[in-house]
Amino acid sequence: MTNPLILKTYSKTLTHTPPPTLRDQNAHVANVVAGRMEEIKNAYTHTRIKMPKDYYKTLGVEKNASKDEIKQAFRKLAHEYHPDKKGGNEAKFKEANEAYSTLSDDAKRAQYDRFGSAGPGSGGSGASAGGYARGGNPFGGQGGGFDGFDFSQFTQGFGGGNGGQNVEFDIGDIFGDIFGGGGGFGGSTGRGGQGGRGRAQKGRDMSIDIEVPFRDSVFGSTTTLRFNRTAACDHCKGTGGEPGTEIKTCDTCRGQGKVQEVRRTFLGNVSTTATCPTCAGKGTIPKEKCKVCRGAGVHDKQENLEVVIPAGINDGEMLRMTGKGETVSGASGSASIPGDLYVKIHVVPHPLFQREGSDLHSTLAVKLSEALLGAIRTFATLDGDIQLSIPAGIVHGEQLRVKGRGVPIGNSKNRRGDLFVKVGVEMPKNLSKAAKKAIEELKKEGM
């Protein structure tokens, strides 16, 4: 059967000629596709692509940094750039997250150190060795053509869209317009899950700052947070429908979860498949909407959350409460997967103790006579009072070490750091006649 669109194209170029044969039509389509692909290939080849990113520099750590140092650096940047925070920076937050996801994994880090972010299997591009990941051309990779190549990665790594940079065109957009989300090449899923059942959307993350007493930061505690968030409706459990209501087939997609769309392209009208916007790919919708959330599946609520403060937590550390962030409404009121809640800890300074790693430091003033002759002093620690022995002849600024009175180490309740007490000798200012006489005697003794 003759394609009317192709016949129309021929009518502009081959006037007063007989209608083309099916073979001629196929040849013409092949030439058009080949020409368009050559344009895209040339655009890719002549565009300067800046292959990423020094992950160590992104996190501000040395290449020999430990896992703990990398973790601390990421937490600091995550709090500083979190998009939900005033003055946050979503792009830098994503960069820090990308760097941490690679450097916190031993296998990925080893591969990154060997090949760099553009090495085989790296998270930066997601392409196979036959594609552009090692500086090659995606149009001439292994196997020839596009089999196994994910065009959606161009959107993630370059161009516009989510976190893209450096390239002024987006191949994902080009093929998305033609084939409906990139589903026509090598099994690419495209963006947003078009072409199949929709993936569950995740809600926004939240961030809360809290103050923790110094003693609680050392020994751990439990506190209750009270905050407002958008959460799944308690009445309908996030379904958007009244409890017990009939679930009916979606009228838009007729239960398929997908709808057909016809797009006009340079090849003519192309039929594509997309996720149903009414049921979000589920194929069903509730017959009666929830009366509490009015079918949204979510509502604002005040949350009381018990948070466990682990022993030995540092000032500035963040606790992640999975699934305690915000929930957003999807199509037909279906609630999304809730985001996460990040709790940043601010330790209130103690008037007597300072922390250095797992050790605690404090000071103690002693009299000159105690320094010369020695003494036993009662000293208040975080665990309670202890009897501290002041050795005779101690000098000003000398430190006394009390073992096992510091901060718990790791998750162990039996391993703790030490307490260091710096001794300060107080010199008498006003001496009585008797005191002066006694000191004169000491002077005669050569003291």
C-alpha positions in Angstrom: 0.0 0.0 0.0 1.4 3.4 -0.9 2.2 5.7 1.9 0.4 9.0 1.3 3.0 11.1 3.3 5.9 9.7 1.2 3.8 10.1 -2.0 3.2 13.8 -1.0 7.0 14.2 -0.6 7.7 12.7 -4.0 5.0 14.9 -5.6 7.1 18.0 -4.7 10.4 16.7 -6.2 9.2 14.4 -9.0 6.4 16.3 -10.6 4.9 14.8 -13.8 6.3 11.4 -13.0 4.5 8.1 -12.2 3.8 7.2 -8.6 6.8 5.6 -7.0 7.0 1.9 -6.3 7.2 0.5 -2.8 10.9 -0.1 -3.3 11.4 3.5 -4.2 9.4 4.6 -1.1 11.5 2.4 1.2 14.7 3.7 -0.4 13.5 7.3 0.1 12.7 6.7 3.8 16.1 5.1 4.3 17.9 8.1 2.7 15.9 10.6 4.9 16.8 8.7 8.1 20.4 8.3 7.0 20.7 12.0 6.3 19.1 13.0 9.6 21.4 10.6 11.5 24.4 12.0 9.8 23.4 15.5 10.9 23.1 14.3 14.5 26.4 12.4 14.2 28.2 15.5 12.9 26.7 17.6 15.7 27.9 15.2 18.3 31.4 14.8 16.7 32.0 18.6 16.4 30.7 19.5 19.8 33.3 19.8 22.5 32.2 17.6 25.4 33.9 18.3 28.8 34.4 14.9 30.3 33.8 15.3 34.1 34.7 15.8 37.1 37.2 15.5 39.9 35.1 13.8 42.6 37.7 14.4 45.2 37.8 18.1 44.3 34.0 18.2 44.4 33.9 17.0 48.0 37.0 18.9 49.0 39.1 15.9 50.1 42.5 14.4 49.2 42.7 11.3 47.0 43.9 9.3 50.0 41.0 10.4 52.2 39.4 7.8 54.4 35.8 6.8 54.2 34.9 8.8 57.3 36.5 11.9 55.8 34.6 11.5 52.6 31.4 10.9 54.6 31.9 14.0 56.7 32.7 16.1 53.6 29.5 14.9 51.9 27.3 15.6 54.9 28.7 19.1 55.2 28.1 19.8 51.5 24.6 18.1 51.5 23.5 20.4 54.3 25.0 23.5 52.7 23.6 23.0 49.3 20.3 21.1 50.0 17.7 22.5 47.6 15.0 22.6 50.4 17.3 24.9 52.5 17.2 28.7 52.0 20.2 29.6 49.8 20.6 25.9 48.7 22.0 24.9 45.3 20.4 21.9 43.6 23.1 21.5 41.0 25.9 21.4 43.5 23.9 19.1 45.8 23.6 16.7 42.9 27.3 16.9 42.1 28.2 16.2 45.7 25.8 13.3 45.8 27.2 11.9 42.5 30.7 12.1 43.9 29.8 10.5 47.2 28.0 7.6 45.5 31.2 6.7 43.7 33.8 7.4 46.4 31.9 5.7 49.2 31.8 2.4 47.3 35.2 0.6 47.3 34.7 -1.0 43.9 33.5 2.1 42.2 36.2 4.2 43.8 38.9 1.8 42.7 37.6 1.9 39.2 37.3 5.6 39.3 40.9 6.0 40.5 42.1 3.8 37.7 40.0 5.1 34.8 38.6 8.4 35.9 35.0 9.4 35.7 34.9 8.5 32.0 36.3 5.0 32.6 34.4 1.8 31.9 31.4 1.4 34.1 31.7 4.8 35.7 28.6 6.5 37.0 29.3 9.7 35.1 28.0 8.6 31.7 26.4 5.2 32.0 27.6 4.2 28.5 29.3 0.9 27.7 32.8 0.7 26.5 31.7 0.7 22.9 29.9 4.1 23.3 31.2 7.5 24.2 32.3 6.6 27.8 36.0 6.3 26.8 36.0 9.2 24.3 34.6 7.1 21.4 31.7 8.0 19.2 28.3 6.5 20.2 27.4 6.2 16.5 30.3 3.8 15.9 30.5 1.6 19.0 30.7 -2.1 19.4 28.1 -3.9 17.4 27.6 -1.0 15.1 24.5 1.3 15.3 22.6 1.9 18.5 22.0 -1.5 20.1 22.5 -1.3 23.8 23.1 2.5 23.8 20.9 4.6 26.2 20.2 8.0 24.7 18.7 9.2 27.9 22.2 9.5 29.3 22.8 12.4 27.0 20.1 14.2 29.0 21.6 13.3 32.3 25.2 14.1 31.4 25.0 16.9 28.8 22.5 19.3 27.3 19.5 20.7 29.1 17.2 18.8 31.4 18.3 17.3 34.7 21.8 18.4 35.6 23.0 18.7 32.0 25.9 20.9 30.9 28.4 21.8 28.2 26.4 20.6 25.1 23.9 22.7 23.4 21.8 19.9 21.9 20.0 17.0 23.5 19.9 13.8 21.6 17.3 12.5 24.1 14.9 15.3 23.0 15.4 14.5 19.4 14.6 10.8 19.7 12.0 11.5 22.3 10.1 13.7 19.8 10.3 11.0 17.2 9.9 7.8 19.1 8.2 8.9 22.4 10.8 8.8 25.1 13.7 7.1 23.4 12.0 3.7 23.4 13.0 2.9 19.9 16.7 2.5 20.4 18.5 -0.3 22.1 15.9 -0.7 24.9 16.3 2.8 26.3 13.7 3.6 28.9 13.7 7.3 28.1 12.8 10.0 30.6 9.9 9.7 33.0 9.3 6.1 32.2 7.3 6.8 29.0 6.5 3.8 26.9 5.6 1.5 29.8 4.2 1.4 33.3 5.1 4.6 35.2 7.7 4.4 37.9 6.7 5.6 41.3 7.6 9.2 41.9 9.5 10.2 45.0 8.6 13.1 47.2 10.9 15.9 48.3 13.5 15.6 51.0 13.3 17.8 54.1 16.0 19.2 56.4 15.6 20.2 60.1 18.2 21.6 62.5 18.1 20.7 66.2 20.2 21.5 69.2 21.5 18.6 71.4 23.0 19.1 74.9 26.7 18.2 75.1 26.1 15.3 77.5 23.5 13.8 75.1 25.9 14.0 72.2 28.4 12.0 74.2 26.2 9.3 75.7 23.2 9.4 73.2 19.6 10.1 73.9 16.1 10.1 72.4 14.3 13.3 71.4 10.9 14.0 69.8 10.6 16.3 66.7 7.4 18.1 65.9 7.2 19.4 62.4 4.7 19.8 59.5 4.9 17.9 56.3 2.9 16.7 53.3 2.2 13.0 53.9 0.0 10.3 52.6 -3.7 10.7 53.6 -4.4 8.6 56.7 -8.1 8.2 55.6 -7.5 6.7 52.2 -3.9 5.4 52.8 -2.7 7.5 49.8 -5.0 5.9 47.2 -7.0 9.0 46.7 -10.3 7.0 46.9 -12.8 6.5 49.7 -12.1 3.3 51.7 -14.1 0.5 50.3 -15.0 2.3 47.1 -15.1 0.5 43.8 -11.9 0.5 41.7 -12.9 1.0 38.1 -11.0 0.8 34.9 -9.5 4.0 33.7 -11.5 5.5 31.0 -8.6 7.2 29.3 -6.4 4.2 28.7 -9.1 1.5 29.1 -7.1 -0.3 31.7 -3.9 -0.6 29.7 -1.9 2.0 31.7 -0.6 3.3 28.4 -2.0 5.6 25.7 -1.1 5.9 22.1 0.1 9.3 20.8 0.5 10.3 17.2 3.3 12.8 16.5 4.2 14.6 13.4 7.9 14.3 12.5 10.1 14.8 9.5 9.4 11.1 8.8 5.6 11.7 8.8 3.1 10.7 11.5 4.7 8.4 14.1 2.6 6.5 16.7 4.2 6.3 20.2 3.2 4.8 23.5 3.2 6.9 26.7 2.1 6.4 30.4 -1.5 7.3 30.9 -1.8 10.7 32.5 -5.0 9.9 34.3 -4.1 6.7 36.2 -0.3 7.1 36.2 0.1 3.8 34.5 -2.0 1.7 36.9 -4.9 1.2 34.6 -7.4 1.7 37.4 -8.9 4.7 39.3 -11.2 4.9 42.4 -14.8 5.5 41.6 -15.3 7.8 44.6 -12.7 10.3 45.6 -11.5 10.5 49.2 -13.5 13.1 51.2 -10.5 14.1 53.4 -7.8 14.7 50.8 -10.4 15.3 47.9 -8.7 12.6 45.8 -5.2 14.0 46.1 -3.9 11.1 48.2 -1.9 13.5 50.4 -2.6 16.2 52.9 -0.6 18.5 55.3 -0.2 17.1 58.8 1.7 17.7 62.0 4.2 14.9 62.6 5.7 13.8 65.9 8.8 11.8 65.3 11.0 10.1 67.8 14.7 10.5 66.9 17.5 8.4 68.4 20.7 10.5 68.9 23.5 8.0 68.7 26.3 8.1 71.3 29.4 10.0 70.2 27.7 12.1 67.5 29.7 15.1 66.3 28.5 18.7 65.9 27.3 19.2 62.3 26.5 15.6 61.6 23.3 14.7 59.8 20.9 11.9 60.6 18.8 10.5 57.7 15.3 9.4 58.5 14.2 7.4 55.5 10.6 8.0 54.3 10.0 10.8 56.6 10.1 13.6 54.0 7.3 15.0 51.9 4.9 13.0 49.8 3.5 14.4 46.5 0.3 13.6 44.7 0.5 11.7 41.5 -2.2 11.2 38.8 -5.6 10.3 40.1 -4.5 11.0 43.7 -2.0 8.2 44.0 0.6 9.2 46.6 4.3 9.1 45.8 7.1 7.4 47.7 7.9 9.8 50.5 11.2 11.6 50.5 13.7 11.5 53.4 14.2 13.7 56.4 17.7 15.0 57.2 18.3 16.1 60.8 21.4 18.2 61.4 22.8 18.1 64.9 24.1 21.2 66.6 25.9 20.3 69.9 25.5 22.9 72.6 29.0 23.8 74.0 29.7 22.7 77.6 31.1 25.2 80.1 33.7 22.7 81.5 34.5 20.2 78.7 35.7 20.3 75.2 35.8 17.4 72.8 38.7 16.4 70.6 37.8 13.2 68.7 36.9 10.5 71.3 38.7 12.4 74.2 37.4 15.1 76.5 39.4 18.0 77.9 38.9 20.1 81.0 40.9 22.3 83.4 41.4 22.3 87.2 42.9 25.1 89.3 45.0 24.0 92.3 46.7 25.9 95.1 50.4 26.3 95.3 50.5 24.2 98.4 48.6 21.4 96.6 51.0 21.6 93.7 54.0 21.3 96.0 52.7 18.7 98.4 50.1 16.9 96.4 46.4 16.5 97.2 43.2 14.6 96.5 40.5 16.7 94.8 36.9 15.9 94.0 36.4 16.4 90.2 33.0 16.4 88.4 32.9 14.4 85.2 30.0 13.7 82.8 29.6 10.3 84.6 29.6 11.8 88.1 32.2 12.9 90.7 35.5 11.2 90.9 38.5 11.5 93.4 41.4 13.0 91.4 44.9 12.6 92.7 47.2 15.6 92.3 50.8 14.4 92.5 53.3 16.3 94.5 55.5 18.7 92.5 53.1 19.0 89.6 53.8 22.0 87.3 51.5 24.6 85.8 49.9 23.4 82.5 50.6 19.7 83.1 47.8 17.3 82.1 46.4 14.4 84.1 44.9 11.5 82.2 41.7 9.7 83.4 41.2 6.6 81.3 37.8 5.5 80.0 36.0 8.8 80.9 35.8 10.2 77.3 33.4 9.7 74.4 32.2 6.2 73.4 34.1 4.8 70.4 31.9 3.5 67.6 28.9 1.5 68.7 30.7 -0.1 71.6 29.5 0.8 75.1 32.7 -0.6 76.7 35.3 1.3 74.6 35.7 5.0 75.4 38.2 7.7 75.0 40.0 9.4 77.9 39.5 12.5 80.0 42.5 14.9 80.1 42.5 17.5 83.0 44.9 20.4 82.6 46.2 21.6 85.9 46.6 25.4 86.6 48.6 26.4 89.6 47.1 29.5 91.3 49.7 31.8 92.8 48.8 33.6 96.0 48.5 37.4 95.6 48.3 38.6 99.2 50.6 36.9 101.7 50.4 37.2 105.4 53.4 37.8 107.6 53.5 34.1 108.6 53.2 33.0 104.9 56.1 35.4 103.9 58.2 34.1 106.8 57.5 30.5 105.7 58.5 31.3 102.1 61.6 33.0 103.3 62.5 29.8 105.1 61.9 27.8 101.8 64.1 30.3 100.0 66.9 29.5 102.4 66.4 25.9 101.6 67.0 26.6 98.0 63.4 26.3 96.9 
